[in-house]
Amino acid sequence: MPPMEYEQDIADLGWYFASLSFILGAIVGSFLNVCIYRVPAKRSIVKPGSHCYQCGSHVAWYDNVPIVSYLVLRGHCRHCGAGFSSRYMWIELLTAILFLVFYLKFGLIWALPFHLIVVSLLIFGTFTDIDHYIIADSVTLGGLVFALGAAAFLGFRGVVGQEWLLAQELYLQTDPFLSPARALPPHWQAFAWSVASAGLGWGLLWGVALLGRLLFRKEAMGGGDIKLFAFLGAYLGALNCLWVLFLSAMVGSVLGISLLIAHRLVGREETEIIELRPEPPTGNSPSDDTEITTTSAEQTEFSPKQDQAVPSALTLKVVRNTAQQLHHFPYGPYIALAALVVLFFHQEINRHTREYLLLPLQPEAVSHISHIVPPLSSTPTILRGE
């Protein structure tokens, strides 16, 4: 085949998989909507099928097409006209875009399906944490088991396996106790580092939670966040966990301060007036000897009962200061966002770490990154060499 035709075929195949990744992401996003709504409520994600929560009518397949159906129906049920939250569509679109971006970044490598599963779990955990302040065990513990299995399957092809190659140069050359680990097969080396990284990730955030409890006299970190870090450590590696912790703290600080400033500038306190009207006394009883006289919302005094006096109404003014409630925003979404950034740029992080420490690039770090279909920006020579 002439070189020009070969390159055109590769380009066409790349755009085909790019479109497929977007469609797959939208479908997965639709399934994530079901999980986000039903799993915290301990309901089955299989039965019943998609239906309107207002009238109970079944949603037909042509009304359940991700993104498209919401736009066609303008976010309303076809039968009763009840409105659906636009968040369903935005989650589908977010998942589709992330699937597409990760494919464009990495190409169709062996690790790509595992990356996309991690992306899906992080989206799932983010929105359940926002809605209910919980991260389901199916995300944390299930993700931990998945990450360990991915490390054993991918070996040096996975993120944790590539970090292990870097960790060897940083530690094992001067540590005779850990040097025998190099004699293990590549997949077992990656699996062992994944187990160790999971323990470090768990211990790292557990230490942060303990420090926060001692300093602030209250829970500074939930158990779901700690287990989430164990999952991320098992998949990303111990060194990348440090980057996740740093980025999540930085994002949380910037976003939290921005929300507080925005509320101070344009926000308003929510005020609700509640008026209590007691019933007039109907008989002689010990409780009729006094009456409540209200002079303001803050001052209440008792006075002797006057003949035929009607108790006055008690007015309460409730003020909700939303600025003071912003610190209750969960930390899980910050961790998930930082993990996505580190996962997306893990190759660049490893390369810059090597350059900063003047470490040579090991051949294993390149030879095990095999492309089935390369990224759209890559040349076909990658395929010829494998």
Steps between C-alpha positions, in 0.01 A plus 500: 500500500642846412602709803244773431210253487628329816511828691149589377364164616656553843353851521153374401526222759602752765197721436277193505623403847479863613131510408447162658662614826267803518190286442619241752563775754146635458355152553714443808397843627134399471571190706690710756188716543311188606775402745527851647126508571437142609811370676485746796130411537594127503282432197571261216676651198337240274131494596279682441607646168518869423172667582350838585505555876192723474252284308686167507480446123773294337758693296520354150840431346464789252438734793804365683774587251776677696518878452281495187173400669532770762545765232215368285255479790636824652549326831139388549315171519320412178190380689440739790729790415685485832843660487825306530814647653746625241777336703418169333605643165807678641631181660455315170678778314779520758565126481494505119750788485735334748491171308579687179778708654668195655490318166647800318773516765604135521367330190367145512759359740450202725458722804231723346195289603632492856549879496141548387366277778691710754354816344149355533550404864627849582195661338270265690671570833510876441127549459397262779735693728346831392144373546531285812850557643584136439726311261359153450713196579438386144720794395767481770534133593379381161744740336780370722441141390478615139825698527689203643370279220592762240855520636539123481360490146676801350839467668728775375229613257298647787547827684614334821738274307665795326533678834662188641777531243562852622480397866768238444749768400401724789513241779609151409850587385586601857268264685628140506190381688269585207739413218384134470167632371669552164530124460122460489317480163384843373133439579578394857725803546216730393252316722729521804555873447124546460438331838769711668366820338146421616627475856691826465199679352276378782755593767567839343141619518440328833785708639347817354164410655662434839689830487182687408312340787769605747521856366132578439338269759270352238498260207717653227484207258240234437566130486398493134776747412760282674388187315489698176868586547581132547332428166687784329829390653451148365433630149720809473786406732642641821689790343199613298292487820713784634413705191130422547514615861681821407271587208179417688603722790590781261174471302297480819666810643460706183140397441401540865648848524341597168156387618534694824607817318221463244243461777629806681479708181173388342342251739205569726388347823188288476233628739176326598227651721305252716194624689359293786143578612398329827137409552298718747453347847175308535484411866638553847821307546830559672653590167253790458656703779761656269519595139783555251549855384735544204667835453748396228648194328781492756318595832217314674365581847227361726231720661193433711197406303253774425133428469392389155851560360583326173854355478709682245673327210865399527706590193829323430753620248726220373815607315702243306854617441611282208856632515555320828383173345744497208766321704271196505558442128640144476868439431441202271440708182834676550676165531324371188593808296863481610509127421370564147772761442775269629368205297484711185852640542671207672743447212607864510532487879730197481707656222546831680584318822775311319630818341499686831688218676727440197383139467525319165184379328484124538425302182228306684306823553461534123489145373198406711282790377365320194239665281230307320393823330714808576368845594385711206809718527739204482673369190442150361858404582382398846300217353782390271735457791276254685 
